[in-house]
Amino acid sequence: MRIALQVILNGEQRAKLEAYARGRRTPARVVLRARIVLLAAEGKQGFRIAHLLSIARRPGARPQV
């Protein structure tokens, strides 16, 4: 199993990503990426992030249902 890189956010970065993740007018791809980064900053692994967000771990791969 690969070890995910550690993501460290300062307060300003975290606040901006949280705003993107909640944004109703923010493009869906930006919302998803913000959620991925926030979960990574919490120390979650890639497979867990994919499971929590119901997405595939690799672009183009089909998510398992």
mmCIF file of the N, C-alpha and C atoms, coordinates in Angstrom:
data_MODEL
# 
_entry.id   MODEL 
# 
loop_
_atom_site.group_PDB 
_atom_site.id 
_atom_site.type_symbol 
_atom_site.label_atom_id 
_atom_site.label_alt_id 
_atom_site.label_comp_id 
_atom_site.label_asym_id 
_atom_site.label_entity_id 
_atom_site.label_seq_id 
_atom_site.pdbx_PDB_ins_code 
_atom_site.Cartn_x 
_atom_site.Cartn_y 
_atom_site.Cartn_z 
_atom_site.occupancy 
_atom_site.B_iso_or_equiv 
_atom_site.pdbx_formal_charge 
_atom_site.auth_seq_id 
_atom_site.auth_comp_id 
_atom_site.auth_asym_id 
_atom_site.auth_atom_id 
_atom_site.pdbx_PDB_model_num 
ATOM 1   N N  . MET A 1 1  ? 0.852   -1.178 0.000   1.00 0.00 ? 1  MET A N  1 
ATOM 2   C CA . MET A 1 1  ? 0.000   0.000  0.000   1.00 0.00 ? 1  MET A CA 1 
ATOM 3   C C  . MET A 1 1  ? 0.895   1.238  0.000   1.00 0.00 ? 1  MET A C  1 
ATOM 4   N N  . ARG A 1 2  ? 0.545   2.191  -0.868  1.00 0.00 ? 2  ARG A N  1 
ATOM 5   C CA . ARG A 1 2  ? 1.302   3.437  -0.921  1.00 0.00 ? 2  ARG A CA 1 
ATOM 6   C C  . ARG A 1 2  ? 0.901   4.343  0.224   1.00 0.00 ? 2  ARG A C  1 
ATOM 7   N N  . ILE A 1 3  ? 1.866   5.068  0.734   1.00 0.00 ? 3  ILE A N  1 
ATOM 8   C CA . ILE A 1 3  ? 1.606   6.035  1.790   1.00 0.00 ? 3  ILE A CA 1 
ATOM 9   C C  . ILE A 1 3  ? 1.301   7.380  1.138   1.00 0.00 ? 3  ILE A C  1 
ATOM 10  N N  . ALA A 1 4  ? 0.192   7.985  1.534   1.00 0.00 ? 4  ALA A N  1 
ATOM 11  C CA . ALA A 1 4  ? -0.195  9.276  0.984   1.00 0.00 ? 4  ALA A CA 1 
ATOM 12  C C  . ALA A 1 4  ? 0.709   10.375 1.515   1.00 0.00 ? 4  ALA A C  1 
ATOM 13  N N  . LEU A 1 5  ? 0.927   11.392 0.693   1.00 0.00 ? 5  LEU A N  1 
ATOM 14  C CA . LEU A 1 5  ? 1.700   12.539 1.129   1.00 0.00 ? 5  LEU A CA 1 
ATOM 15  C C  . LEU A 1 5  ? 0.927   13.298 2.199   1.00 0.00 ? 5  LEU A C  1 
ATOM 16  N N  . GLN A 1 6  ? 1.657   13.848 3.141   1.00 0.00 ? 6  GLN A N  1 
ATOM 17  C CA . GLN A 1 6  ? 1.018   14.617 4.196   1.00 0.00 ? 6  GLN A CA 1 
ATOM 18  C C  . GLN A 1 6  ? 0.622   15.985 3.649   1.00 0.00 ? 6  GLN A C  1 
ATOM 19  N N  . VAL A 1 7  ? -0.594  16.388 3.924   1.00 0.00 ? 7  VAL A N  1 
ATOM 20  C CA . VAL A 1 7  ? -1.095  17.692 3.491   1.00 0.00 ? 7  VAL A CA 1 
ATOM 21  C C  . VAL A 1 7  ? -1.227  18.563 4.729   1.00 0.00 ? 7  VAL A C  1 
ATOM 22  N N  . ILE A 1 8  ? -0.555  19.699 4.707   1.00 0.00 ? 8  ILE A N  1 
ATOM 23  C CA . ILE A 1 8  ? -0.604  20.620 5.839   1.00 0.00 ? 8  ILE A CA 1 
ATOM 24  C C  . ILE A 1 8  ? -1.192  21.938 5.342   1.00 0.00 ? 8  ILE A C  1 
ATOM 25  N N  . LEU A 1 9  ? -2.260  22.369 5.983   1.00 0.00 ? 9  LEU A N  1 
ATOM 26  C CA . LEU A 1 9  ? -2.933  23.614 5.601   1.00 0.00 ? 9  LEU A CA 1 
ATOM 27  C C  . LEU A 1 9  ? -2.837  24.621 6.738   1.00 0.00 ? 9  LEU A C  1 
ATOM 28  N N  . ASN A 1 10 ? -2.629  25.880 6.372   1.00 0.00 ? 10 ASN A N  1 
ATOM 29  C CA . ASN A 1 10 ? -2.716  26.907 7.409   1.00 0.00 ? 10 ASN A CA 1 
ATOM 30  C C  . ASN A 1 10 ? -4.182  27.335 7.521   1.00 0.00 ? 10 ASN A C  1 
ATOM 31  N N  . GLY A 1 11 ? -4.490  28.161 8.459   1.00 0.00 ? 11 GLY A N  1 
ATOM 32  C CA . GLY A 1 11 ? -5.875  28.558 8.712   1.00 0.00 ? 11 GLY A CA 1 
ATOM 33  C C  . GLY A 1 11 ? -6.545  29.210 7.516   1.00 0.00 ? 11 GLY A C  1 
ATOM 34  N N  . GLU A 1 12 ? -5.810  30.053 6.820   1.00 0.00 ? 12 GLU A N  1 
ATOM 35  C CA . GLU A 1 12 ? -6.369  30.751 5.657   1.00 0.00 ? 12 GLU A CA 1 
ATOM 36  C C  . GLU A 1 12 ? -6.679  29.762 4.531   1.00 0.00 ? 12 GLU A C  1 
ATOM 37  N N  . GLN A 1 13 ? -5.773  28.836 4.291   1.00 0.00 ? 13 GLN A N  1 
ATOM 38  C CA . GLN A 1 13 ? -5.985  27.833 3.239   1.00 0.00 ? 13 GLN A CA 1 
ATOM 39  C C  . GLN A 1 13 ? -7.182  26.951 3.573   1.00 0.00 ? 13 GLN A C  1 
ATOM 40  N N  . ARG A 1 14 ? -7.258  26.513 4.826   1.00 0.00 ? 14 ARG A N  1 
ATOM 41  C CA . ARG A 1 14 ? -8.368  25.656 5.249   1.00 0.00 ? 14 ARG A CA 1 
ATOM 42  C C  . ARG A 1 14 ? -9.709  26.399 5.095   1.00 0.00 ? 14 ARG A C  1 
ATOM 43  N N  . ALA A 1 15 ? -9.749  27.657 5.501   1.00 0.00 ? 15 ALA A N  1 
ATOM 44  C CA . ALA A 1 15 ? -10.986 28.442 5.392   1.00 0.00 ? 15 ALA A CA 1 
ATOM 45  C C  . ALA A 1 15 ? -11.413 28.594 3.936   1.00 0.00 ? 15 ALA A C  1 
ATOM 46  N N  . LYS A 1 16 ? -10.456 28.831 3.051   1.00 0.00 ? 16 LYS A N  1 
ATOM 47  C CA . LYS A 1 16 ? -10.768 28.983 1.627   1.00 0.00 ? 16 LYS A CA 1 
ATOM 48  C C  . LYS A 1 16 ? -11.310 27.676 1.055   1.00 0.00 ? 16 LYS A C  1 
ATOM 49  N N  . LEU A 1 17 ? -10.670 26.547 1.391   1.00 0.00 ? 17 LEU A N  1 
ATOM 50  C CA . LEU A 1 17 ? -11.131 25.251 0.901   1.00 0.00 ? 17 LEU A CA 1 
ATOM 51  C C  . LEU A 1 17 ? -12.502 24.901 1.466   1.00 0.00 ? 17 LEU A C  1 
ATOM 52  N N  . GLU A 1 18 ? -12.743 25.218 2.722   1.00 0.00 ? 18 GLU A N  1 
ATOM 53  C CA . GLU A 1 18 ? -14.059 24.957 3.314   1.00 0.00 ? 18 GLU A CA 1 
ATOM 54  C C  . GLU A 1 18 ? -15.136 25.788 2.622   1.00 0.00 ? 18 GLU A C  1 
ATOM 55  N N  . ALA A 1 19 ? -14.802 27.017 2.255   1.00 0.00 ? 19 ALA A N  1 
ATOM 56  C CA . ALA A 1 19 ? -15.759 27.858 1.529   1.00 0.00 ? 19 ALA A CA 1 
ATOM 57  C C  . ALA A 1 19 ? -16.047 27.255 0.155   1.00 0.00 ? 19 ALA A C  1 
ATOM 58  N N  . TYR A 1 20 ? -15.019 26.774 -0.525  1.00 0.00 ? 20 TYR A N  1 
ATOM 59  C CA . TYR A 1 20 ? -15.216 26.112 -1.824  1.00 0.00 ? 20 TYR A CA 1 
ATOM 60  C C  . TYR A 1 20 ? -16.086 24.866 -1.655  1.00 0.00 ? 20 TYR A C  1 
ATOM 61  N N  . ALA A 1 21 ? -15.815 24.086 -0.626  1.00 0.00 ? 21 ALA A N  1 
ATOM 62  C CA . ALA A 1 21 ? -16.549 22.832 -0.412  1.00 0.00 ? 21 ALA A CA 1 
ATOM 63  C C  . ALA A 1 21 ? -18.028 23.091 -0.133  1.00 0.00 ? 21 ALA A C  1 
ATOM 64  N N  . ARG A 1 22 ? -18.361 24.231 0.448   1.00 0.00 ? 22 ARG A N  1 
ATOM 65  C CA . ARG A 1 22 ? -19.751 24.568 0.753   1.00 0.00 ? 22 ARG A CA 1 
ATOM 66  C C  . ARG A 1 22 ? -20.418 25.393 -0.335  1.00 0.00 ? 22 ARG A C  1 
ATOM 67  N N  . GLY A 1 23 ? -19.631 25.894 -1.283  1.00 0.00 ? 23 GLY A N  1 
ATOM 68  C CA . GLY A 1 23 ? -20.140 26.837 -2.271  1.00 0.00 ? 23 GLY A CA 1 
ATOM 69  C C  . GLY A 1 23 ? -21.225 26.267 -3.164  1.00 0.00 ? 23 GLY A C  1 
ATOM 70  N N  . ARG A 1 24 ? -22.341 26.935 -3.210  1.00 0.00 ? 24 ARG A N  1 
ATOM 71  C CA . ARG A 1 24 ? -23.451 26.500 -4.067  1.00 0.00 ? 24 ARG A CA 1 
ATOM 72  C C  . ARG A 1 24 ? -23.251 26.945 -5.501  1.00 0.00 ? 24 ARG A C  1 
ATOM 73  N N  . ARG A 1 25 ? -22.470 27.963 -5.709  1.00 0.00 ? 25 ARG A N  1 
ATOM 74  C CA . ARG A 1 25 ? -22.205 28.445 -7.066  1.00 0.00 ? 25 ARG A CA 1 
ATOM 75  C C  . ARG A 1 25 ? -20.812 28.064 -7.534  1.00 0.00 ? 25 ARG A C  1 
ATOM 76  N N  . THR A 1 26 ? -20.104 27.316 -6.720  1.00 0.00 ? 26 THR A N  1 
ATOM 77  C CA . THR A 1 26 ? -18.771 26.853 -7.077  1.00 0.00 ? 26 THR A CA 1 
ATOM 78  C C  . THR A 1 26 ? -18.909 25.661 -8.018  1.00 0.00 ? 26 THR A C  1 
ATOM 79  N N  . PRO A 1 27 ? -18.105 25.599 -9.092  1.00 0.00 ? 27 PRO A N  1 
ATOM 80  C CA . PRO A 1 27 ? -18.178 24.449 -9.993  1.00 0.00 ? 27 PRO A CA 1 
ATOM 81  C C  . PRO A 1 27 ? -17.969 23.132 -9.228  1.00 0.00 ? 27 PRO A C  1 
ATOM 82  N N  . ALA A 1 28 ? -18.698 22.097 -9.637  1.00 0.00 ? 28 ALA A N  1 
ATOM 83  C CA . ALA A 1 28 ? -18.673 20.808 -8.938  1.00 0.00 ? 28 ALA A CA 1 
ATOM 84  C C  . ALA A 1 28 ? -17.268 20.236 -8.840  1.00 0.00 ? 28 ALA A C  1 
ATOM 85  N N  . ARG A 1 29 ? -16.453 20.407 -9.882  1.00 0.00 ? 29 ARG A N  1 
ATOM 86  C CA . ARG A 1 29 ? -15.101 19.840 -9.843  1.00 0.00 ? 29 ARG A CA 1 
ATOM 87  C C  . ARG A 1 29 ? -14.244 20.533 -8.778  1.00 0.00 ? 29 ARG A C  1 
ATOM 88  N N  . VAL A 1 30 ? -14.487 21.831 -8.558  1.00 0.00 ? 30 VAL A N  1 
ATOM 89  C CA . VAL A 1 30 ? -13.749 22.571 -7.532  1.00 0.00 ? 30 VAL A CA 1 
ATOM 90  C C  . VAL A 1 30 ? -14.210 22.128 -6.146  1.00 0.00 ? 30 VAL A C  1 
ATOM 91  N N  . VAL A 1 31 ? -15.515 21.937 -5.977  1.00 0.00 ? 31 VAL A N  1 
ATOM 92  C CA . VAL A 1 31 ? -16.060 21.458 -4.704  1.00 0.00 ? 31 VAL A CA 1 
ATOM 93  C C  . VAL A 1 31 ? -15.452 20.098 -4.361  1.00 0.00 ? 31 VAL A C  1 
ATOM 94  N N  . LEU A 1 32 ? -15.416 19.197 -5.335  1.00 0.00 ? 32 LEU A N  1 
ATOM 95  C CA . LEU A 1 32 ? -14.869 17.862 -5.107  1.00 0.00 ? 32 LEU A CA 1 
ATOM 96  C C  . LEU A 1 32 ? -13.391 17.923 -4.745  1.00 0.00 ? 32 LEU A C  1 
ATOM 97  N N  . ARG A 1 33 ? -12.626 18.705 -5.471  1.00 0.00 ? 33 ARG A N  1 
ATOM 98  C CA . ARG A 1 33 ? -11.192 18.818 -5.180  1.00 0.00 ? 33 ARG A CA 1 
ATOM 99  C C  . ARG A 1 33 ? -10.956 19.416 -3.799  1.00 0.00 ? 33 ARG A C  1 
ATOM 100 N N  . ALA A 1 34 ? -11.754 20.400 -3.420  1.00 0.00 ? 34 ALA A N  1 
ATOM 101 C CA . ALA A 1 34 ? -11.616 20.998 -2.089  1.00 0.00 ? 34 ALA A CA 1 
ATOM 102 C C  . ALA A 1 34 ? -11.889 19.955 -1.010  1.00 0.00 ? 34 ALA A C  1 
ATOM 103 N N  . ARG A 1 35 ? -12.924 19.137 -1.210  1.00 0.00 ? 35 ARG A N  1 
ATOM 104 C CA . ARG A 1 35 ? -13.244 18.089 -0.233  1.00 0.00 ? 35 ARG A CA 1 
ATOM 105 C C  . ARG A 1 35 ? -12.121 17.062 -0.143  1.00 0.00 ? 35 ARG A C  1 
ATOM 106 N N  . ILE A 1 36 ? -11.542 16.712 -1.290  1.00 0.00 ? 36 ILE A N  1 
ATOM 107 C CA . ILE A 1 36 ? -10.437 15.749 -1.299  1.00 0.00 ? 36 ILE A CA 1 
ATOM 108 C C  . ILE A 1 36 ? -9.264  16.289 -0.494  1.00 0.00 ? 36 ILE A C  1 
ATOM 109 N N  . VAL A 1 37 ? -8.894  17.538 -0.732  1.00 0.00 ? 37 VAL A N  1 
ATOM 110 C CA . VAL A 1 37 ? -7.752  18.128 -0.027  1.00 0.00 ? 37 VAL A CA 1 
ATOM 111 C C  . VAL A 1 37 ? -8.032  18.243 1.466   1.00 0.00 ? 37 VAL A C  1 
ATOM 112 N N  . LEU A 1 38 ? -9.245  18.634 1.837   1.00 0.00 ? 38 LEU A N  1 
ATOM 113 C CA . LEU A 1 38 ? -9.587  18.739 3.262   1.00 0.00 ? 38 LEU A CA 1 
ATOM 114 C C  . LEU A 1 38 ? -9.498  17.382 3.954   1.00 0.00 ? 38 LEU A C  1 
ATOM 115 N N  . LEU A 1 39 ? -9.974  16.332 3.311   1.00 0.00 ? 39 LEU A N  1 
ATOM 116 C CA . LEU A 1 39 ? -9.889  14.993 3.909   1.00 0.00 ? 39 LEU A CA 1 
ATOM 117 C C  . LEU A 1 39 ? -8.438  14.527 3.991   1.00 0.00 ? 39 LEU A C  1 
ATOM 118 N N  . ALA A 1 40 ? -7.654  14.848 2.971   1.00 0.00 ? 40 ALA A N  1 
ATOM 119 C CA . ALA A 1 40 ? -6.230  14.486 3.000   1.00 0.00 ? 40 ALA A CA 1 
ATOM 120 C C  . ALA A 1 40 ? -5.523  15.217 4.143   1.00 0.00 ? 40 ALA A C  1 
ATOM 121 N N  . ALA A 1 41 ? -5.909  16.463 4.380   1.00 0.00 ? 41 ALA A N  1 
ATOM 122 C CA . ALA A 1 41 ? -5.311  17.228 5.474   1.00 0.00 ? 41 ALA A CA 1 
ATOM 123 C C  . ALA A 1 41 ? -5.671  16.638 6.839   1.00 0.00 ? 41 ALA A C  1 
ATOM 124 N N  . GLU A 1 42 ? -6.791  15.918 6.905   1.00 0.00 ? 42 GLU A N  1 
ATOM 125 C CA . GLU A 1 42 ? -7.178  15.238 8.144   1.00 0.00 ? 42 GLU A CA 1 
ATOM 126 C C  . GLU A 1 42 ? -6.402  13.940 8.328   1.00 0.00 ? 42 GLU A C  1 
ATOM 127 N N  . GLY A 1 43 ? -5.608  13.566 7.321   1.00 0.00 ? 43 GLY A N  1 
ATOM 128 C CA . GLY A 1 43 ? -4.799  12.359 7.426   1.00 0.00 ? 43 GLY A CA 1 
ATOM 129 C C  . GLY A 1 43 ? -5.431  11.114 6.824   1.00 0.00 ? 43 GLY A C  1 
ATOM 130 N N  . LYS A 1 44 ? -6.538  11.289 6.110   1.00 0.00 ? 44 LYS A N  1 
ATOM 131 C CA . LYS A 1 44 ? -7.196  10.141 5.485   1.00 0.00 ? 44 LYS A CA 1 
ATOM 132 C C  . LYS A 1 44 ? -6.367  9.642  4.302   1.00 0.00 ? 44 LYS A C  1 
ATOM 133 N N  . GLN A 1 45 ? -6.387  8.344  4.060   1.00 0.00 ? 45 GLN A N  1 
ATOM 134 C CA . GLN A 1 45 ? -5.690  7.734  2.931   1.00 0.00 ? 45 GLN A CA 1 
ATOM 135 C C  . GLN A 1 45 ? -6.555  7.847  1.678   1.00 0.00 ? 45 GLN A C  1 
ATOM 136 N N  . GLY A 1 46 ? -5.923  7.691  0.514   1.00 0.00 ? 46 GLY A N  1 
ATOM 137 C CA . GLY A 1 46 ? -6.608  7.838  -0.763  1.00 0.00 ? 46 GLY A CA 1 
ATOM 138 C C  . GLY A 1 46 ? -7.809  6.930  -0.921  1.00 0.00 ? 46 GLY A C  1 
ATOM 139 N N  . PHE A 1 47 ? -7.668  5.653  -0.528  1.00 0.00 ? 47 PHE A N  1 
ATOM 140 C CA . PHE A 1 47 ? -8.797  4.722  -0.683  1.00 0.00 ? 47 PHE A CA 1 
ATOM 141 C C  . PHE A 1 47 ? -9.958  5.122  0.217   1.00 0.00 ? 47 PHE A C  1 
ATOM 142 N N  . ARG A 1 48 ? -9.658  5.651  1.382   1.00 0.00 ? 48 ARG A N  1 
ATOM 143 C CA . ARG A 1 48 ? -10.709 6.070  2.315   1.00 0.00 ? 48 ARG A CA 1 
ATOM 144 C C  . ARG A 1 48 ? -11.415 7.331  1.798   1.00 0.00 ? 48 ARG A C  1 
ATOM 145 N N  . ILE A 1 49 ? -10.633 8.266  1.261   1.00 0.00 ? 49 ILE A N  1 
ATOM 146 C CA . ILE A 1 49 ? -11.207 9.482  0.687   1.00 0.00 ? 49 ILE A CA 1 
ATOM 147 C C  . ILE A 1 49 ? -12.141 9.117  -0.462  1.00 0.00 ? 49 ILE A C  1 
ATOM 148 N N  . ALA A 1 50 ? -11.673 8.221  -1.331  1.00 0.00 ? 50 ALA A N  1 
ATOM 149 C CA . ALA A 1 50 ? -12.492 7.781  -2.467  1.00 0.00 ? 50 ALA A CA 1 
ATOM 150 C C  . ALA A 1 50 ? -13.787 7.153  -1.977  1.00 0.00 ? 50 ALA A C  1 
ATOM 151 N N  . HIS A 1 51 ? -13.694 6.330  -0.949  1.00 0.00 ? 51 HIS A N  1 
ATOM 152 C CA . HIS A 1 51 ? -14.889 5.678  -0.403  1.00 0.00 ? 51 HIS A CA 1 
ATOM 153 C C  . HIS A 1 51 ? -15.859 6.707  0.188   1.00 0.00 ? 51 HIS A C  1 
ATOM 154 N N  . LEU A 1 52 ? -15.332 7.632  0.974   1.00 0.00 ? 52 LEU A N  1 
ATOM 155 C CA . LEU A 1 52 ? -16.184 8.643  1.617   1.00 0.00 ? 52 LEU A CA 1 
ATOM 156 C C  . LEU A 1 52 ? -16.893 9.535  0.611   1.00 0.00 ? 52 LEU A C  1 
ATOM 157 N N  . LEU A 1 53 ? -16.223 9.831  -0.505  1.00 0.00 ? 53 LEU A N  1 
ATOM 158 C CA . LEU A 1 53 ? -16.796 10.726 -1.508  1.00 0.00 ? 53 LEU A CA 1 
ATOM 159 C C  . LEU A 1 53 ? -17.444 9.972  -2.668  1.00 0.00 ? 53 LEU A C  1 
ATOM 160 N N  . SER A 1 54 ? -17.436 8.648  -2.583  1.00 0.00 ? 54 SER A N  1 
ATOM 161 C CA . SER A 1 54 ? -18.019 7.796  -3.635  1.00 0.00 ? 54 SER A CA 1 
ATOM 162 C C  . SER A 1 54 ? -17.452 8.107  -5.018  1.00 0.00 ? 54 SER A C  1 
ATOM 163 N N  . ILE A 1 55 ? -16.125 8.162  -5.079  1.00 0.00 ? 55 ILE A N  1 
ATOM 164 C CA . ILE A 1 55 ? -15.437 8.406  -6.338  1.00 0.00 ? 55 ILE A CA 1 
ATOM 165 C C  . ILE A 1 55 ? -14.393 7.322  -6.556  1.00 0.00 ? 55 ILE A C  1 
ATOM 166 N N  . ALA A 1 56 ? -13.890 7.231  -7.780  1.00 0.00 ? 56 ALA A N  1 
ATOM 167 C CA . ALA A 1 56 ? -12.810 6.298  -8.089  1.00 0.00 ? 56 ALA A CA 1 
ATOM 168 C C  . ALA A 1 56 ? -11.497 6.907  -7.627  1.00 0.00 ? 56 ALA A C  1 
ATOM 169 N N  . ARG A 1 57 ? -10.543 6.055  -7.266  1.00 0.00 ? 57 ARG A N  1 
ATOM 170 C CA . ARG A 1 57 ? -9.245  6.560  -6.829  1.00 0.00 ? 57 ARG A CA 1 
ATOM 171 C C  . ARG A 1 57 ? -8.440  7.120  -7.990  1.00 0.00 ? 57 ARG A C  1 
ATOM 172 N N  . ARG A 1 58 ? -8.634  6.592  -9.199  1.00 0.00 ? 58 ARG A N  1 
ATOM 173 C CA . ARG A 1 58 ? -7.898  7.051  -10.371 1.00 0.00 ? 58 ARG A CA 1 
ATOM 174 C C  . ARG A 1 58 ? -8.870  7.733  -11.334 1.00 0.00 ? 58 ARG A C  1 
ATOM 175 N N  . PRO A 1 59 ? -8.438  8.819  -11.967 1.00 0.00 ? 59 PRO A N  1 
ATOM 176 C CA . PRO A 1 59 ? -9.295  9.442  -12.964 1.00 0.00 ? 59 PRO A CA 1 
ATOM 177 C C  . PRO A 1 59 ? -9.617  8.437  -14.086 1.00 0.00 ? 59 PRO A C  1 
ATOM 178 N N  . GLY A 1 60 ? -10.858 8.395  -14.508 1.00 0.00 ? 60 GLY A N  1 
ATOM 179 C CA . GLY A 1 60 ? -11.240 7.486  -15.572 1.00 0.00 ? 60 GLY A CA 1 
ATOM 180 C C  . GLY A 1 60 ? -11.653 6.113  -15.099 1.00 0.00 ? 60 GLY A C  1 
ATOM 181 N N  . ALA A 1 61 ? -11.340 5.762  -13.866 1.00 0.00 ? 61 ALA A N  1 
ATOM 182 C CA . ALA A 1 61 ? -11.732 4.457  -13.325 1.00 0.00 ? 61 ALA A CA 1 
ATOM 183 C C  . ALA A 1 61 ? -13.162 4.553  -12.820 1.00 0.00 ? 61 ALA A C  1 
ATOM 184 N N  . ARG A 1 62 ? -13.855 3.445  -12.871 1.00 0.00 ? 62 ARG A N  1 
ATOM 185 C CA . ARG A 1 62 ? -15.246 3.442  -12.412 1.00 0.00 ? 62 ARG A CA 1 
ATOM 186 C C  . ARG A 1 62 ? -15.298 3.234  -10.898 1.00 0.00 ? 62 ARG A C  1 
ATOM 187 N N  . PRO A 1 63 ? -16.084 4.032  -10.186 1.00 0.00 ? 63 PRO A N  1 
ATOM 188 C CA . PRO A 1 63 ? -16.227 3.812  -8.746  1.00 0.00 ? 63 PRO A CA 1 
ATOM 189 C C  . PRO A 1 63 ? -16.972 2.515  -8.480  1.00 0.00 ? 63 PRO A C  1 
ATOM 190 N N  . GLN A 1 64 ? -16.595 1.850  -7.410  1.00 0.00 ? 64 GLN A N  1 
ATOM 191 C CA . GLN A 1 64 ? -17.292 0.626  -7.037  1.00 0.00 ? 64 GLN A CA 1 
ATOM 192 C C  . GLN A 1 64 ? -18.491 0.978  -6.178  1.00 0.00 ? 64 GLN A C  1 
ATOM 193 N N  . VAL A 1 65 ? -19.604 0.377  -6.504  1.00 0.00 ? 65 VAL A N  1 
ATOM 194 C CA . VAL A 1 65 ? -20.862 0.690  -5.806  1.00 0.00 ? 65 VAL A CA 1 
ATOM 195 C C  . VAL A 1 65 ? -21.186 -0.384 -4.810  1.00 0.00 ? 65 VAL A C  1 
# 
